[in-house]
Amino acid sequence: MIGEIIKKKRAEKGWTIKQLAEKAELSIVQVNNVELNKNKPNTKTLLKLATALDCDYEELYLAAEQGRK
């Protein structure tokens, strides 16, 4: 699911949730909820996360869509 992918990519960079939130210009709660799969991120949030993590937006988008089914 999307949360596991984001958490893994964040961990690979050695970042805390707070660091990712700051780089993505999102709240800590928002990032935490996405990582815990409590919230399904919208397109704008996914783009911010992909940019901050320097990863493929499409990969995150497809994982998010899969989680919505």
N, CA and C of each residue as an Amber inpcrd file, in Angstrom:
protein
   207
   0.8310000  -1.1890000   0.0000000   0.0000000   0.0000000   0.0000000
   0.8740000   1.2500000   0.0000000   0.2600000   2.3590000  -0.2650000
   0.9720000   3.6220000  -0.4110000   1.7800000   3.9860000   0.8310000
   1.2130000   3.7630000   1.9890000   1.8990000   4.1230000   3.2390000
   3.2300000   3.4210000   3.4100000   3.2540000   2.1380000   3.0860000
   4.4880000   1.3630000   3.2270000   5.5580000   1.8570000   2.2490000
   5.1460000   2.2030000   1.0510000   6.1020000   2.6930000   0.0500000
   6.7190000   4.0120000   0.5000000   5.8890000   4.9220000   0.9660000
   6.3910000   6.2230000   1.4030000   7.2950000   6.0640000   2.6270000
   6.8780000   5.2420000   3.5580000   7.6860000   5.0140000   4.7590000
   9.0520000   4.4230000   4.3870000   9.0640000   3.4740000   3.4670000
  10.3090000   2.8410000   3.0350000  11.2340000   3.8660000   2.3720000
  10.6810000   4.6650000   1.4810000  11.4860000   5.6700000   0.7750000
  12.0140000   6.7280000   1.7490000  11.2020000   7.0810000   2.7200000
  11.6400000   8.0490000   3.7410000  12.7760000   7.4540000   4.5710000
  12.6260000   6.1950000   4.9590000  13.6500000   5.5190000   5.7640000
  14.9630000   5.3760000   4.9880000  14.8550000   5.1160000   3.6920000
  16.0580000   4.9990000   2.8570000  16.8690000   6.2930000   2.8610000
  16.1920000   7.4150000   3.0090000  16.8650000   8.7080000   3.0440000
  17.3150000   9.0650000   4.4620000  16.8790000   8.2610000   5.4350000
  17.2480000   8.5350000   6.8180000  16.5030000   9.7050000   7.4280000
  15.3280000  10.0040000   6.8790000  14.5470000  11.1520000   7.3270000
  13.5130000  10.7400000   8.3690000  13.1900000  11.6780000   9.2360000
  12.0710000  11.5220000  10.1540000  10.7950000  11.9510000   9.4230000
   9.6700000  11.6650000  10.0280000   8.4000000  12.1270000   9.4540000
   8.4070000  13.6560000   9.3910000   8.9460000  14.2790000  10.4180000
   8.9970000  15.7410000  10.4470000   9.8190000  16.2810000   9.2760000
  10.9540000  15.6620000   8.9930000  11.7940000  16.1200000   7.8820000
  11.0730000  15.9780000   6.5460000  10.3980000  14.8420000   6.3440000
   9.6510000  14.6610000   5.1040000   8.5280000  15.6860000   5.0030000
   7.8260000  15.8990000   6.0900000   6.7320000  16.8680000   6.0910000
   7.2400000  18.2550000   5.7030000   8.3700000  18.6530000   6.2620000
   8.9320000  19.9640000   5.9400000   9.3280000  20.0490000   4.4690000
   9.9850000  19.0190000   3.9540000  10.4360000  19.0290000   2.5620000
   9.2520000  19.0000000   1.5870000   8.1780000  18.3160000   1.9740000
   6.9980000  18.2040000   1.1170000   5.9960000  19.3390000   1.3540000
   6.2800000  20.1860000   2.3360000   5.3720000  21.2810000   2.7060000
   3.9920000  20.7430000   3.0890000   4.0240000  19.7030000   3.9350000
   2.8080000  19.0900000   4.4680000   2.9210000  19.0690000   5.9870000
   1.8180000  18.8130000   6.6520000   1.8730000  18.7110000   8.1060000
   2.3990000  17.3340000   8.5050000   2.9510000  17.2710000   9.7010000
   3.4350000  15.9990000  10.2350000   2.2770000  15.0150000  10.3250000
   1.1300000  15.4860000  10.7700000  -0.0540000  14.6260000  10.9020000
  -0.4520000  14.0520000   9.5440000  -0.4070000  14.8840000   8.5250000
  -0.7670000  14.4470000   7.1720000   0.1610000  13.3200000   6.7060000
   1.4630000  13.5220000   6.8600000   2.4230000  12.5020000   6.4290000
   2.2440000  11.2330000   7.2560000   2.0830000  11.3900000   8.5490000
   1.8960000  10.2360000   9.4270000   0.6530000   9.4420000   9.0310000
  -0.4400000  10.1310000   8.7680000  -1.6840000   9.4520000   8.3930000
  -1.5560000   8.7240000   7.0590000  -0.8030000   9.2870000   6.1250000
  -0.5770000   8.6140000   4.8460000   0.2530000   7.3560000   5.0860000
   1.3160000   7.4790000   5.8800000   2.1740000   6.3130000   6.1490000
   1.4140000   5.2000000   6.8630000   0.4730000   5.5730000   7.6970000
  -0.3170000   4.5720000   8.4340000  -1.5480000   4.1180000   7.6550000
  -1.6700000   4.5950000   6.4120000  -2.8070000   4.2720000   5.5480000
  -4.1440000   4.6920000   6.1460000  -4.1210000   5.7210000   6.9860000
  -5.3640000   6.2580000   7.5440000  -6.0470000   7.1730000   6.5460000
  -5.2410000   7.8570000   5.7310000  -5.7470000   8.7660000   4.7070000
  -5.1750000   8.3590000   3.3630000  -5.9870000   8.4360000   2.3490000
  -5.5140000   8.2300000   0.9780000  -5.1830000   9.6030000   0.4150000
  -3.9320000   9.8440000   0.0750000  -3.5320000  11.1740000  -0.3770000
  -4.1340000  11.5470000  -1.7260000  -4.4470000  12.8170000  -1.8710000
  -4.9480000  13.3040000  -3.1560000  -3.7610000  13.5310000  -4.1000000
  -4.0560000  13.9100000  -5.3130000  -3.0280000  14.0860000  -6.3430000
  -1.9820000  15.1180000  -5.9340000  -2.4200000  16.2350000  -5.3820000
  -1.5000000  17.2970000  -4.9790000  -0.5450000  16.8110000  -3.8840000
  -1.0740000  16.0880000  -2.9170000  -0.2420000  15.5570000  -1.8320000
   0.7470000  14.5320000  -2.3620000   0.2840000  13.6680000  -3.2540000
   1.1810000  12.6670000  -3.8490000   2.3270000  13.3280000  -4.6120000
   2.0120000  14.3740000  -5.3410000   3.0380000  15.0820000  -6.1000000
   4.0680000  15.7120000  -5.1590000   3.6040000  16.2950000  -4.0740000
   4.5170000  16.8870000  -3.0890000   5.4150000  15.8210000  -2.4740000
   4.8360000  14.6700000  -2.1430000   5.6200000  13.5840000  -1.5500000
   6.6350000  13.0290000  -2.5430000   6.2030000  12.8170000  -3.7740000
   7.1040000  12.2890000  -4.8060000   8.2610000  13.2550000  -5.0500000
   7.9740000  14.5370000  -5.0990000   9.0130000  15.5320000  -5.3180000
   9.9990000  15.5550000  -4.1510000   9.4730000  15.5550000  -2.9390000
  10.3340000  15.5900000  -1.7500000  11.2100000  14.3360000  -1.6680000
  10.6360000  13.1920000  -2.0110000  11.3660000  11.9260000  -1.9240000
  12.1990000  11.6450000  -3.1700000  12.0820000  12.5030000  -4.1670000
  12.7850000  12.3340000  -5.4330000  12.5000000  10.9470000  -6.0180000
  11.2130000  10.6340000  -6.0940000  10.8090000   9.3410000  -6.6360000
   9.7390000   9.5360000  -7.7090000   9.3880000   8.4640000  -8.3430000
   8.4610000   8.4910000  -9.4580000   7.0290000   8.7260000  -8.9770000
   6.4320000   9.8090000  -9.4450000   5.0490000  10.1360000  -9.0800000
   4.1050000   9.0080000  -9.4790000   4.3100000   8.4500000 -10.6650000
   3.4150000   7.4050000 -11.1590000   3.4000000   6.1910000 -10.2330000
   4.5560000   5.8430000  -9.6880000   4.6360000   4.7130000  -8.7470000
   3.7490000   4.9700000  -7.5290000   3.8390000   6.1820000  -6.9870000
   3.0190000   6.5250000  -5.8240000   1.5440000   6.5840000  -6.1900000
   1.2520000   7.1630000  -7.3540000  -0.1380000   7.2830000  -7.8020000
  -0.7850000   5.9060000  -7.9550000  -0.0790000   4.9840000  -8.6040000
  -0.6310000   3.6460000  -8.8070000  -0.8360000   2.9160000  -7.4770000
   0.0920000   3.0950000  -6.5490000  -0.0550000   2.4690000  -5.2330000
  -1.2530000   3.0560000  -4.4930000  -1.4460000   4.3580000  -4.6110000
  -2.5870000   5.0030000  -3.9670000  -3.8880000   4.5350000  -4.5670000
  -3.9230000   4.4270000  -5.8980000  -5.1340000   3.9710000  -6.5790000
  -5.4660000   2.5230000  -6.1970000  -4.4460000   1.7080000  -6.0770000
  -4.6490000   0.3120000  -5.6990000  -5.2500000   0.2290000  -4.2970000
  -4.8140000   1.1230000  -3.4260000  -5.3430000   1.1500000  -2.0660000
  -6.7740000   1.6280000  -1.9810000  -7.2500000   2.3100000  -3.0070000
  -8.6210000   2.8220000  -3.0140000  -9.6400000   1.7600000  -3.4320000
  -9.1440000   0.6750000  -4.0150000 -10.0510000  -0.3660000  -4.5110000
 -10.4970000  -1.2810000  -3.4170000
